[in-house]
Each structure stands twice: as C-alpha cells, then as structure tokens.
Amino acid sequence: MVRYYLKILKIINALIFVWLILVFLSIFDFNEVLFTSDGEFALFSFIDSIKNIFTFIIFAGAYIIAIGCAFIATTVFLPFINRDFMFSFIDGFFKNFLNLWFTFPDGTTPDLNQIPDLILNEISIFFGDFYLILFQLLFVISIIYAIRTFLKTNPKHDLIAVGALVLMIIVPLIFSGFNELLDLFHVSIEYLEDLPNPLDPSLNSIPIDNFFLFLASPVILLAIISYLYIELAFQINYTETVTRPSLERSDRLEIQLEILKSESHYITANVEKIKEEAKSRMEELEIGEKTTISKFFAKTSEKFSYIKEMIEKRKLEEEEKKLVTAASKTRRLGRYVERLYREDIEAQDTLTARSSAPRAQSLALSTFLNILIRLVVLIIISFIIIHPKWFLEDVFNLPPAITESVVMFSPEIILLLLLPIMLIFPIVSKIVSFIKHRNLIIRLQQEGRIKEILTSVGDYVKKEDIKEKEAKEEVKAEEAVT
Amino acid sequence: MNVEELRVHRELEKEKVFKDDFVHVKVVVENTGKNSFDFLEIRDYYNPELFRLVLGENFISTRIGPKGLIKFSYVLEPKVRGEYPLGPLSITVKDRLGFNSEERIVPDSVSDILVYPPYEDIKKIEILGSKRSLQLNYGLQRSKQKGLGSEFYGMRKYVFGDQFRLIDWKASARTQQLIVKEYESERDITVMIVIDSSNSMAGGAIENTKFEYAIRAGMLLTKVALTRRDSVGVFTFSDKKNMQFLKPGKGEDHFYQVLDFVAKIKPEGKNRIVEGMDYFIRRFQKRSLIFYISDLESPIKEIGQGIRKLVPFNHSIIIINPFSPWFEIHEIDLSTTDKALAEAISEEMMEHILKVKQDIRNLGINIVTVGPDDMMTQVLGTYMEAKKKGKAF
C-alpha cells in the first residue's frame, strides 16, 4: 500500500512540474532566447562565432609568424633580399592563396590591422549568444533533473530543476537591474542594453492591493507552484526515507526466513555427508592417529614433526568446520525459529518488522496537512512582506505620515518586515536547540552510569575519547602522588 | 518533539542462554503522547565481539503516530561464555526534513545476559545415552551392575539382552508389555572440579581457550556425575582475589547452579596454587574425587607444594592437563621460523610436564595430558575408570 502511495505522490509531483513549466512559459518568452536578433538559431550562431574567433586567431597568427620570419631573413641577408618585396609577397600569398584555406564571415580576407576589431566583434557575438544559450541549457537541465528525480527520489535534483527555472528569471532581472543602476549614473553599456529580455512585462507589476489578484498573478503563482513542487519532493523523500527501511527489512527478512525454512529441513544429510568426507580424507592422509598427546610424549618408534601434523590436521578441520558449522547453525536456527513462532505468535511480525512500517493512510493525511499548513503560512507571510502597508497600519498602528509616505512604495520598505520574519526561524530554532542541549546535559549527568555502559559496549563511544580520558586521569593521579 | 513521550523497552526471551543457543530480543516502542513522531530511529546496541546477529536487525527507522505501538525484534547468538550487558537503547528523533534531530539514550536500558558454556557436549552424551538399547551407551546413564546391587533404582521396558530374572512379572502383566527392574550397586561419591582460572589458561583463540575447554569439560563432568547421583562441587582459583567456591550438591537444580557459577568466571591473575589449595582445604575437607584442570604453567616446586596440601585429606586426585601448545596454535599459516619456535616451545612444555609428573609421582597422582580433540573423552574416561575402581568411596 505504501509503495502505491509513493508512486501516486511521484505522479502528482510530475504533474505539478508540468504545471510549473506551463506557468513559467507564460511569463518567459522562449523565442527571445531561441533565436538571435538576426533570426538565426542561437546555437548555430554561437558555434559560428567560436569558429570565426579561431579562424581570425589562426590566420593572424600565421600572418604574424610569416612577417616575423621575413623580417629576420631580410635583416640577416640584407644585401641579397629586398624587404619590401618580401612583405608584399607574403601579403599577396596570404590574401590570394592561403585565404582559400579559411572561411571568413563576410567572404573577404581582412587586413592584419583589421583582425583585432573583428575578433572583438566576434567575442561580443559569442557572449551574446552564450547568454541566450545559457537559458536553453538551464531549461534542458531543469527538464533532465525533473525526469531524474521522477525515476529516483532525490530532493537535490528537484532543487536543481526548480533552481534552473528560477535562474532563468533571475539572470535577465540582474542585467536589467544593473542597466537601471548604470542609468542612475548616466552610464550605459551598449552591449548590456542590447541583451534580449525574455521576461514578460507583467512581471514588474504584482497586484498587491487585492489578495486574490495577488495569488493569480503569474509570478506569485510560479513561486507558489515552485514551492509546492519542492515541498512535495521533500515529502516524497521523507515518505521514502521513513518507509523504505521497513519495507526493505520486511522483504529481506521474509526471504531469509523462507530460505531458512527450506534449507534447515534437509541440511542434516549434508552435515553427515561433509563429516564422512572429512573423515575419509583424514584417513587417506593418515592424519589423526599420529597427533595424539601420548604419541608425542612417548617419542619412541617414529619421530614426527608435531607442528606439521597439527597444521595439516587443522587445515582439514578448518574446511570441514566451516561447512559443518554453517550447516549445523542453519539447522539449529531453523529449529529455533520454528519453535519461536510456535511460542510467540507475533515473532514473525516483529522479526520482519512488518507491523512497524508506517501506514499509507496516516502518511497521506500527515503529508496533506503538512503541505497545506505550510503553504497557507507561506502565502500569508509573502503577502504581508510584499504588502506591508496593511500590516504597518493595523498591527503596528503607525501614523499616516509614515504609512502614506513615498518611502512605503520603495522596495527597501519590504526589508523592514522581511528581515525580522526571516530571522525569526533561525533564532527560535537556536533557542530551542540550546534549551534541549542544556536539558540533555543535565539528564546525562544525572544518569552518569550511561557513559560507563556505553564504554563497555564499545560501539557507541569513540575509543580515543576513552583513552584520552584515561590518560588524563593517570596524569592527574601521578601529579597527586608527586 | 518531546522524546519523553516515547516509552522504549527491551523484552528478552531469556536472560540465561547456552553459548550455542539463540536469544530473541524484542524492542517495544510506545508513543504515549498526542503527537506523532515523523522520523524515529531506534537502535539497540550490542557488542559484536560478544554477540552475533543471526536474524533480523537491531535497529529500525520508521514513524510512530499518537498512542502508537511499534515492535521489532532480532535474534542474537552469544559468541563467548560469561555475563555481558546488552544495550543500551538509543532513540533518534528527527523532523520531516531532517533539519533538527535529537538523540537520547534510554535510561536503564541495559540488560545482562548470562551465557553458559556450550551445551553441545552434553547433548552428544544425551543422544548417546538415549541409544543405550543399541549398546552405544557412553557414560551419561548410570552404569549399574545389574543384579549385583540391592538398591532399587527404577523400572523400564525390557530390551533384548536383559536378564529374565530382572523381569517384573506383575508390572508386565499390568502394562501388557515386558518391564524390568533396575538396581544400583554404586555408592555415591563427591566430585570436586578444581579449575585453574589464571590468565595463562586464556591463551589461544578467544572462543577456544584452554579455560573454555576446561569449563566445558567441567560442565560435562558435572552433568555425568550428577546423573550418577554423585555430589559435585566446583572451585576455581588463580590468585587471592580470584577464588570462587561452590559447595558440592546433587540434582538437576545443582547442575544449573554450577552453570551459573562457571558462566561468570573469567580467567585472570597469576596462578598461586599454594594459596589456592590453602583456601580450598579451609572450605572443604571431605574425602572426594578431585579433578584439577590446569595447564600447569606454574613453577614445579609450587605445583608440588600445592598438590601435597591435599594429600592429608585422602582425596583421590586426577590432574587434567590441557597441553598449552596444542591449544594455542590456532593460526594455520605459520612461517618456518614460527613452526620451529612452536616445536621448541612444545618440547620445553613437555619437559616441564614430565618434571611435574616426576615430582609428584610418589603421591600416586595421575596427570592426564590432553589436547583439544580428546579432552572431553579423556575427562569422562578418567572419571568412569575412577568410579569403576571405587576411588574416593
């Protein structure tokens, strides 16, 4: 039942992701990033710009090397070679012959002095295209990680899937914000201003006066769906974490018990067979009689290497012992489990921990309630933060001089509520953690014996800690003596 | 998350267990509060050097609803004889997203388990005893000299080979099958098992030390002697701090007393045989058949002195000597040097034992040197022979 519940949750989450993509595409014009301003496919333009940059670099490099060589040669052999002739020869060679090996963007071979500008131009095209391709890449990453998380639960993948989409919104906003900042100083960078903005203009106007319009606005809807998706991803992860060990344990133990049941019935014959085989091998090797204490003590008729005999015997015994021990243990365990089931009717359930696996109904109810409560709280808090006027007027009772001031319409006013609300969770968490830690220490001091017991168990307390403690105590004792 | 609302305890199927047996450990978790715990991890600690987990798992990760109850269990196999703690129980509670967690050790969640020596040897003897009618009897049943004794012991079904004069015709007529009477002619004796519990006896692989073999042999001897209605007492000693005495007793209950007694003993301290025997004769003087199980690794003079202290009490003394090198070689892949060294040590040990024998030969005490393979049979054989010869009557 729990397995079905988990699958249903995953399907719901996949549907939420589809909804998220649809809402995202309603505010993000994908055509803007798919094609360049020339109408060329951004990816092809990007590859072209790389190709052109390398073409210019290689061509210019070869040209400079040839000129350099010509210069050295004419300097060394000045009486024999005419320098001007050499330079015009190289120029002619590069422009008429070597240029056939290169494909230049506009089809004409540039002069050497034109190449730096052309490279810079191509680099600017490269970055422009890269900016567009970045969105395409982020979109592909988002889809891939959404598929991955559907196949194998991992909230990190969900975060990447949503994070990539969010980044697609944030990146244009950053550039647009930066441009606006530069405008304040009357500075403008043409390149930045030419960058396409794929975001819908409605993004800038969030209806904050009406709660329902606020909810229906695409940006808020996108934020809510993103949250819902992440929340559900964590719920799926939780459900899997909490149910998987029980389910796996149950499956594993049931298989083990089944094998034990079947094996333990006919293993007796195997044990006898192994023993017989080992006995006959011992007889073949004439081991056993020799290795008696009396023989060793007598040391009469024949001298024998006692250790050699012992080891030979042990080797045989070791093999036999392993098989016999395993077989006899299986048999004993099988009988024990049979008896246990007869005497303790709930033993099978407790061994497989079948009864301890969480129930699907309770999980579903708690998941639904958890999501609902958090979602409602999140929406209310978001509304308050984005729309602080009502809060400042009705909760803090601030005078109209403040609430009606121009400052209220500035983004900075949001920080006034955002910061306290943001900080309230970590602070409360720290306080709770501190109180619990203090209580725990007091309790552990009261239960001083616990540490000793843990030490004796040896599995819980680090041995190094104990050694250190013992060493300190020894030092103290020595100091006390001296 | 209030961990205090969780009640966790362990239920042990049994607190005393034989080494080759299993113990079912059940952990019960109850949420007494009104809130659920979204993520709960319970772990029951055990020492893997002392116990082997053979079935189930000693931990669980789950969630528990309000007023919920969870049970899980696992099966442990004790590896080593002794008294050992099991636990403690630890609870880890986390929130759904795993941001906050709290771990607690459940107070008073350590249980002691007493592990008896393995029952395997006794079982073998019992099986042989049950095949008595097939003339495979070996010691466990009282070896009565039928017809010679006068003390009525009991009745049983006739088996082929029984003397006709032993048939109880009245009982046979009543039950419609042949029934024979059994008589016993033996006299009960007191058997004292004296075990050297010094640290030299702990040599070898942890599960198969000389001391473990000595305990097994002692247990087997106890079982057989008690079945033959002899009284059995146990004395273990090393130095002054480590002397334990269990006075002789009879019956099935006494067997379990012996088990409890030997299960708790650990080999520690140096062998002080003179002090040990002084203590022994202060506690016990009655003439008895004494089995002294020791590796005899003390100085020859001390061994002689110690043994001589018992002589005035007219005990019949048998020394069972586990031959150290034979018990301590548990590695198979020995280098040539190691082999040569082992040969030399065993030669030296042999010389030592021969000297001990020489030292106490005029006391009429038999030293039976045994290896791990023949220890049990030698001990039983020696006991049977002593009984046949009427020693310590």
Interface residues (C-beta under 8 A of the other chain):
Chain A: F234 Q235 Y238 T241 V242 T243 P245 S246 R249 L253 Q256 L257 L260 T291 T292 I293 F296 F297 S305 Y306 I307 K308 M310 I311 R314 K315 E318 K329 R332 L333 Y336 V337 L340 D344 E346 A347 D349 T350 L351 T352 A353 S355 S356 A357 P358 R359 S362 L363 S366 N370 S429 V432 S433 K436 L440 L444 E447 I450 I453 L454 S456 V457 G458 D459 Y460
Chain B: E13 D20 D21 F22 H24 K26 S36 D38 F39 Y45 Y46 N47 P48 E49 V54 L55 G56 E57 I60 S61 T62 R63 G65 I70 K71 F72 S73 Y74 V75 E77 P85 G87 P88 S90 R96 L97 G98 N100 E102 R104 I105 P107 V110 F323 W326 I329 H330 I332 L334 K339 A342 E343 S346 M350 L354 T369 V370 G371 D373 D374
